[in-house]
């Protein structure tokens, strides 16, 4: 999984790439990534965040006030909603996969890494071109 934290200008302030959960359904993997990203953002003391994902069902579940606890996905979403209460402001929005290229490149990078990777304050060289591309396209 790949997660990127940006400032309002779109510059990367932190990033992480972590090995996934193994063979799980795509929505479960996306929800687990969301949970880990929220924990990470809380650990970095972020107060106001906007979360973007290309998984429309996970974003819809986070924007829905009703919690469905009778499924693995529902339980993970419930955890995420509890984490959201630790932020002053937290919004969720869907982006097309093309708009999420930096996170996808980080996720691909960790497939070949021996361990999880974290960056604080520096844009990882492997994704710099994608960060620039995102900034140009917005």
C-alpha positions in Angstrom: 0.0 0.0 0.0 1.1 3.5 -0.7 0.1 6.6 1.3 1.1 10.2 0.6 0.6 13.3 2.8 0.7 16.6 1.0 0.5 20.2 2.0 -2.0 22.6 0.5 0.4 23.4 -2.4 0.5 19.7 -3.3 4.1 19.1 -2.1 4.8 15.8 -0.3 5.4 16.3 3.4 5.5 12.5 4.3 4.9 9.2 2.6 4.9 5.5 3.4 4.9 2.3 1.5 3.8 -0.8 3.5 3.5 -4.5 2.5 -0.1 -5.6 2.2 -2.3 -8.1 4.0 -1.8 -10.9 1.4 -4.6 -12.2 -0.7 -7.7 -10.3 0.4 -10.6 -8.7 -1.5 -9.7 -5.3 -3.0 -12.2 -3.4 -0.9 -10.8 -5.0 2.3 -7.3 -4.1 1.2 -8.4 -0.5 0.5 -10.2 -0.2 3.9 -7.1 -1.6 5.7 -5.0 0.9 3.9 -7.3 3.7 5.0 -7.2 2.5 8.6 -3.4 2.5 8.6 -3.3 5.9 6.9 -5.5 7.4 9.5 -3.4 5.9 12.3 -0.3 7.3 10.6 -1.8 10.7 10.1 -2.8 10.8 13.8 0.7 9.7 14.8 2.1 12.6 12.7 -0.2 15.0 14.7 -2.1 16.1 11.6 -5.3 17.9 12.6 -7.1 18.6 9.3 -6.9 16.0 6.5 -8.5 15.2 3.2 -8.4 11.6 2.3 -8.5 10.5 -1.3 -9.0 7.0 -2.6 -9.9 5.4 -5.9 -12.1 2.9 -4.1 -15.6 4.4 -4.5 -17.2 1.9 -2.1 -14.8 2.7 0.7 -15.2 6.4 0.3 -19.0 6.0 0.1 -19.0 4.0 3.3 -16.9 6.6 5.1 -19.3 9.4 3.9 -22.3 7.4 5.0 -23.6 7.9 8.6 -24.9 4.3 8.8 -22.4 1.7 10.0 -22.8 -1.9 8.8 -21.0 -4.0 11.3 -22.1 -7.4 10.0 -19.2 -7.8 7.6 -15.4 -7.6 7.7 -15.5 -4.4 5.6 -18.1 -2.9 7.9 -15.9 -3.6 11.0 -12.8 -2.0 9.3 -14.9 1.1 8.3 -16.2 1.3 11.9 -12.5 1.4 13.1 -11.8 4.1 10.6 -14.8 6.2 11.7 -13.5 6.0 15.3 -10.1 7.2 14.2 -11.6 10.1 12.3 -12.8 11.5 15.7 -9.2 12.3 16.6 -9.0 15.0 13.8 -10.4 18.5 13.9 -11.4 18.0 10.3 -11.5 15.0 8.0 -13.1 14.7 4.6 -13.2 11.8 2.2 -13.3 12.1 -1.6 -13.1 9.8 -4.5 -10.4 10.2 -7.1 -9.9 8.3 -10.3 -7.0 5.9 -10.3 -5.1 8.3 -12.5 -5.4 10.9 -9.8 -3.9 8.5 -7.3 -0.7 7.7 -9.2 1.8 8.6 -6.5 0.2 6.2 -3.9 0.1 3.5 -6.6 3.7 3.9 -7.4 4.6 3.7 -3.7 2.5 0.5 -3.5 4.4 -1.0 -6.5 7.7 0.0 -5.0 7.1 -1.9 -1.7 6.4 -5.1 -3.6 10.2 -5.4 -4.2 11.3 -4.0 -0.8 12.4 -6.1 2.1 10.6 -3.9 4.6 8.1 -1.1 4.9 9.4 2.3 4.0 8.6 5.8 5.5 9.7 9.2 4.5 9.3 12.4 6.4 9.9 15.8 4.7 11.4 14.4 1.6 9.8 13.2 -1.6 11.1 9.7 -2.4 13.1 9.9 -5.5 11.2 7.0 -7.1 7.9 9.0 -7.0 9.2 12.5 -7.7 8.2 12.5 -11.3 4.6 11.4 -10.4 4.3 14.2 -7.8 5.4 16.7 -10.4 2.9 15.2 -12.9 0.1 15.4 -10.4 0.9 19.1 -9.6 0.9 19.9 -13.3 -2.4 18.2 -14.0 -4.3 20.0 -11.2 
